[in-house]
């Protein structure tokens, strides 16, 4: 078992060094694999033990996507151990593939998205901050981590661009629309006053674009709460939305308006075009509209 634990730590190191995975992703791998090691209880795993672990995950009532992620981590670990000569056999070799849930993103309608983004009360500091955050998430299709980690130096409001740092520390330059620029411009004076009131701020807080009302960097959890609070204000089920919903909505709306997939891939920061191709699935209503607009025999 000590070899398995040592191999686990070495495997996680390769995910950082060789594959450039983000810290949050590697932490998720660690949690999944430590759960697996704990389940084994010190035994040398055989295919039957991996099967039992898969059964236990199902008994816990986990979602298919979660089970698939955990088993993928286990398979990756054992493949690594065999490749590195730490193990002679792979106990996951007979493990059947777990079908993931339908990955098609859930997007809001355009009118719903605009209502959500425009929901904050601009007469308050929090409202101006929330409006800037929501406009930024939708306007740039940024991940929530990219938004809360955004630094002032990443913004160029004169050129209307922003430098986003995504997964694997890959950077991309994204244009800023007029609504996003306006919202951030109105928020920055409030942001400066909040930052000035913080005693001995560290560099992370001092440079952050989005702050809480105590002048500290906004957390991911706070960003989730902001999105859901304003969703509730405009009659959208808050349990059904998140900051990622705005990212999905932005991509979906662009594709439905005719944006080419390669451009959307660059905007989203996807390493592979196959990840972006999910947005080529359109709503039945949009399909009907496209048919009557473009097919030679539609009339």
C-alpha positions as CSV (number, residue, x, y, z in Angstrom):
1,X,0.0,0.0,0.0
2,X,2.9,2.4,0.7
3,X,3.9,1.9,-3.0
4,X,0.4,2.9,-4.0
5,X,0.5,6.0,-1.9
6,X,3.9,6.9,-3.1
7,X,2.8,6.3,-6.7
8,X,-0.3,8.4,-6.1
9,X,1.8,11.4,-5.0
10,X,4.1,11.0,-8.0
11,X,1.2,10.7,-10.3
12,X,-0.3,13.9,-9.0
13,X,3.1,15.6,-9.5
14,X,3.1,14.6,-13.2
15,X,-0.4,16.1,-13.6
16,X,1.1,19.4,-12.6
17,X,4.5,19.3,-14.3
18,X,3.7,17.3,-17.5
19,X,0.1,18.1,-18.2
20,X,-0.1,21.6,-16.6
21,X,-3.4,20.9,-14.9
22,X,-4.8,23.7,-12.6
23,X,-4.4,23.4,-8.9
24,X,-8.1,23.0,-8.3
25,X,-8.2,20.1,-10.8
26,X,-5.2,18.3,-9.2
27,X,-6.9,18.8,-5.7
28,X,-10.0,17.1,-7.1
29,X,-7.8,14.2,-8.4
30,X,-6.2,13.9,-4.9
31,X,-9.6,13.8,-3.1
32,X,-10.9,11.1,-5.5
33,X,-7.7,9.0,-5.3
34,X,-7.4,9.2,-1.5
35,X,-11.0,8.1,-1.3
36,X,-10.1,5.0,-3.4
37,X,-7.0,4.3,-1.3
38,X,-9.0,4.5,1.8
39,X,-11.6,2.1,0.4
40,X,-8.9,-0.4,-0.4
41,X,-7.8,-0.5,3.3
42,X,-4.3,-1.6,2.7
43,X,-4.9,-4.5,0.2
44,X,-3.2,-4.9,-3.1
45,X,-6.1,-4.1,-5.5
46,X,-7.4,-6.8,-7.9
47,X,-10.0,-6.2,-10.7
48,X,-12.7,-7.5,-8.3
49,X,-11.8,-4.8,-5.8
50,X,-12.1,-2.1,-8.4
51,X,-15.5,-3.5,-9.4
52,X,-16.6,-3.3,-5.7
53,X,-15.4,0.3,-5.5
54,X,-17.4,1.2,-8.5
55,X,-20.5,-0.5,-6.9
56,X,-19.9,1.5,-3.7
57,X,-19.8,4.7,-5.6
58,X,-23.2,3.9,-7.1
59,X,-24.6,2.9,-3.7
60,X,-23.6,6.3,-2.4
61,X,-26.1,7.9,-4.8
62,X,-23.4,9.8,-6.7
63,X,-24.3,11.3,-10.1
64,X,-23.0,9.3,-13.2
65,X,-20.7,12.1,-14.1
66,X,-19.1,12.1,-10.6
67,X,-18.7,8.3,-10.7
68,X,-17.1,8.6,-14.2
69,X,-14.7,11.2,-12.9
70,X,-13.6,9.2,-9.9
71,X,-13.1,6.0,-11.9
72,X,-11.2,7.9,-14.6
73,X,-8.8,9.1,-11.9
74,X,-8.4,5.5,-10.6
75,X,-7.7,4.2,-14.2
76,X,-5.2,7.0,-14.8
77,X,-3.4,6.2,-11.6
78,X,-3.0,2.5,-12.4
79,X,-2.0,3.1,-16.0
80,X,0.7,5.4,-14.6
81,X,1.9,2.8,-12.1
82,X,2.3,0.2,-14.9
83,X,4.0,2.6,-17.2
84,X,6.5,3.6,-14.5
85,X,7.2,0.0,-13.6
86,X,5.7,0.3,-10.1
87,X,3.1,-2.4,-10.8
88,X,3.0,-5.4,-13.2
89,X,-0.7,-5.4,-13.8
90,X,-3.5,-2.9,-14.1
91,X,-6.6,-3.9,-12.0
92,X,-8.8,-1.4,-14.0
93,X,-8.1,-3.0,-17.4
94,X,-11.5,-4.8,-17.3
95,X,-13.4,-1.9,-15.8
96,X,-16.3,-1.0,-18.2
97,X,-16.6,2.6,-19.3
98,X,-19.0,4.6,-17.3
99,X,-21.4,6.6,-19.4
100,X,-21.3,10.3,-18.5
101,X,-24.4,12.4,-18.3
102,X,-25.3,14.4,-21.4
103,X,-22.7,17.2,-21.5
104,X,-24.8,19.6,-23.4
105,X,-24.6,22.9,-21.5
106,X,-27.8,24.5,-20.2
107,X,-28.1,28.0,-21.5
108,X,-30.5,30.7,-20.7
109,X,-32.5,32.4,-23.4
110,X,-31.2,35.7,-24.5
111,X,-33.9,37.7,-22.8
112,X,-33.4,35.8,-19.6
113,X,-29.7,36.5,-19.7
114,X,-30.1,40.2,-20.3
115,X,-32.7,40.4,-17.5
116,X,-30.2,38.6,-15.1
117,X,-27.3,40.8,-16.1
118,X,-29.3,44.0,-15.7
119,X,-30.9,43.0,-12.4
120,X,-28.5,44.6,-9.9
121,X,-29.4,48.0,-8.3
122,X,-27.0,50.5,-9.6
123,X,-27.7,52.9,-6.8
124,X,-25.6,50.8,-4.4
125,X,-21.9,49.8,-4.3
126,X,-22.8,46.1,-4.2
127,X,-25.1,46.6,-7.2
128,X,-22.5,48.3,-9.3
129,X,-20.0,45.5,-8.4
130,X,-22.5,42.8,-9.2
131,X,-23.4,44.4,-12.5
132,X,-19.8,44.6,-13.5
133,X,-19.2,41.0,-12.5
134,X,-22.3,39.7,-14.4
135,X,-21.5,41.8,-17.5
136,X,-18.0,40.4,-17.4
137,X,-19.0,36.8,-17.0
138,X,-21.5,37.0,-19.9
139,X,-19.5,39.5,-22.0
140,X,-16.3,37.5,-22.0
141,X,-17.6,33.9,-21.4
142,X,-15.0,33.7,-18.7
143,X,-14.8,30.9,-16.1
144,X,-15.7,32.0,-12.6
145,X,-12.1,31.3,-11.5
146,X,-10.8,33.6,-14.3
147,X,-13.2,36.4,-13.1
148,X,-12.3,36.3,-9.4
149,X,-8.6,36.0,-10.1
150,X,-8.6,38.9,-12.6
151,X,-6.1,41.6,-11.8
152,X,-6.2,45.3,-12.7
153,X,-3.2,44.9,-14.9
154,X,-5.1,42.3,-17.0
155,X,-7.6,45.0,-18.1
156,X,-7.1,47.4,-21.0
157,X,-10.3,49.4,-21.1
158,X,-8.9,51.8,-23.7
159,X,-8.2,49.0,-26.1
160,X,-11.3,47.1,-24.8
161,X,-9.4,43.9,-24.2
162,X,-8.7,41.7,-21.2
163,X,-6.0,39.0,-20.6
164,X,-7.5,35.9,-19.1
165,X,-5.5,33.1,-17.5
166,X,-7.3,29.8,-17.9
167,X,-6.7,26.1,-17.2
168,X,-3.0,25.1,-17.3
169,X,-2.1,28.7,-17.0
170,X,-2.9,29.2,-20.7
171,X,-3.5,32.9,-21.4
172,X,-5.8,34.4,-24.1
173,X,-6.8,37.9,-25.0
174,X,-10.5,38.5,-25.2
175,X,-12.3,41.6,-26.4
176,X,-14.6,43.6,-24.1
177,X,-18.0,44.7,-25.3
178,X,-19.3,48.2,-24.7
179,X,-21.7,47.1,-21.9
180,X,-18.8,45.3,-20.1
181,X,-16.5,48.3,-20.4
182,X,-19.2,50.6,-19.1
183,X,-20.1,48.4,-16.1
184,X,-16.4,48.0,-15.1
185,X,-15.8,51.7,-15.5
186,X,-18.6,52.6,-13.2
187,X,-17.4,50.0,-10.7
188,X,-13.7,50.9,-10.5
189,X,-14.2,54.1,-8.4
190,X,-16.1,52.1,-5.8
191,X,-13.4,49.4,-6.0
192,X,-10.7,51.9,-5.3
193,X,-12.4,53.3,-2.2
194,X,-13.0,49.8,-0.9
195,X,-9.4,48.8,-1.5
196,X,-8.1,52.0,0.2
197,X,-10.0,51.1,3.3
198,X,-8.1,47.8,3.8
199,X,-5.3,47.9,6.3
200,X,-2.1,46.3,5.0
201,X,-3.7,44.5,2.0
202,X,-1.6,41.8,0.4
203,X,-0.8,42.0,-3.3
204,X,-3.6,39.5,-4.2
205,X,-6.3,41.8,-2.7
206,X,-4.7,45.0,-3.8
207,X,-4.7,44.1,-7.5
208,X,-8.0,42.2,-7.7
209,X,-10.7,43.7,-10.0
210,X,-13.7,42.3,-8.1
211,X,-13.8,42.8,-4.3
212,X,-16.2,42.1,-1.5
213,X,-17.5,45.0,0.5
214,X,-14.6,44.6,3.0
215,X,-12.1,45.3,0.2
216,X,-10.9,41.8,-0.2
217,X,-10.8,39.7,-3.3
218,X,-14.2,38.2,-4.2
219,X,-14.4,34.5,-3.6
220,X,-15.8,31.9,-6.0
221,X,-18.5,31.1,-3.5
222,X,-19.5,34.8,-3.4
223,X,-19.7,34.9,-7.2
224,X,-22.0,31.9,-7.1
225,X,-24.2,33.7,-4.5
226,X,-24.3,36.9,-6.6
227,X,-25.4,35.1,-9.7
228,X,-28.1,33.1,-7.9
229,X,-29.4,36.1,-5.9
230,X,-30.0,38.2,-9.1
231,X,-31.5,35.2,-10.9
232,X,-34.1,34.9,-8.2
233,X,-34.9,38.6,-8.5
234,X,-35.9,38.2,-12.2
235,X,-37.8,34.9,-11.7
236,X,-35.1,32.4,-12.8
237,X,-34.7,29.3,-10.6
238,X,-31.5,30.1,-8.6
239,X,-30.8,26.4,-8.2
240,X,-30.6,26.0,-12.0
241,X,-27.9,28.7,-12.6
242,X,-24.3,29.5,-11.7
243,X,-21.5,31.6,-13.1
244,X,-20.9,28.8,-15.6
245,X,-24.4,29.3,-16.9
246,X,-23.4,32.7,-18.2
247,X,-20.4,31.2,-19.9
248,X,-22.5,28.6,-21.6
249,X,-25.1,31.1,-22.5
250,X,-22.6,33.4,-24.1
251,X,-21.1,30.6,-26.3
252,X,-24.6,29.3,-27.2
253,X,-25.9,32.7,-28.2
254,X,-22.8,33.4,-30.3
255,X,-23.1,30.1,-32.2
256,X,-26.8,30.6,-32.8
257,X,-26.0,34.1,-34.1
258,X,-23.6,32.6,-36.7
259,X,-20.2,32.7,-34.9
260,X,-17.8,30.1,-36.3
261,X,-16.7,27.4,-33.9
262,X,-13.0,28.2,-34.1
263,X,-13.6,31.8,-32.8
264,X,-15.8,30.5,-30.0
265,X,-13.1,28.0,-29.1
266,X,-10.5,30.8,-28.7
267,X,-12.9,32.9,-26.7
268,X,-13.6,30.1,-24.3
269,X,-10.0,29.0,-24.0
270,X,-10.7,25.4,-25.0
271,X,-7.5,23.5,-25.8
272,X,-9.4,21.2,-28.2
273,X,-12.1,22.1,-30.8
274,X,-14.0,18.9,-29.8
275,X,-14.8,20.5,-26.4
276,X,-16.4,23.5,-28.2
277,X,-18.3,21.3,-30.6
278,X,-21.0,20.7,-28.0
279,X,-22.3,24.2,-28.8
280,X,-23.1,23.1,-32.4
281,X,-26.2,21.5,-31.0
282,X,-29.0,24.0,-31.3
283,X,-32.5,24.3,-30.0
284,X,-35.3,22.9,-32.2
285,X,-36.8,26.4,-32.6
286,X,-33.4,27.7,-33.9
287,X,-33.1,24.7,-36.2
288,X,-36.5,25.6,-37.8
289,X,-35.4,29.2,-38.2
290,X,-32.1,28.2,-39.8
291,X,-33.9,25.7,-42.1
292,X,-36.3,28.3,-43.5
293,X,-33.6,30.9,-43.9
294,X,-31.0,28.7,-45.6
295,X,-32.5,25.6,-47.3
296,X,-33.2,26.0,-51.0
297,X,-36.4,23.9,-50.8
298,X,-37.8,25.3,-47.5
299,X,-40.5,27.4,-49.3
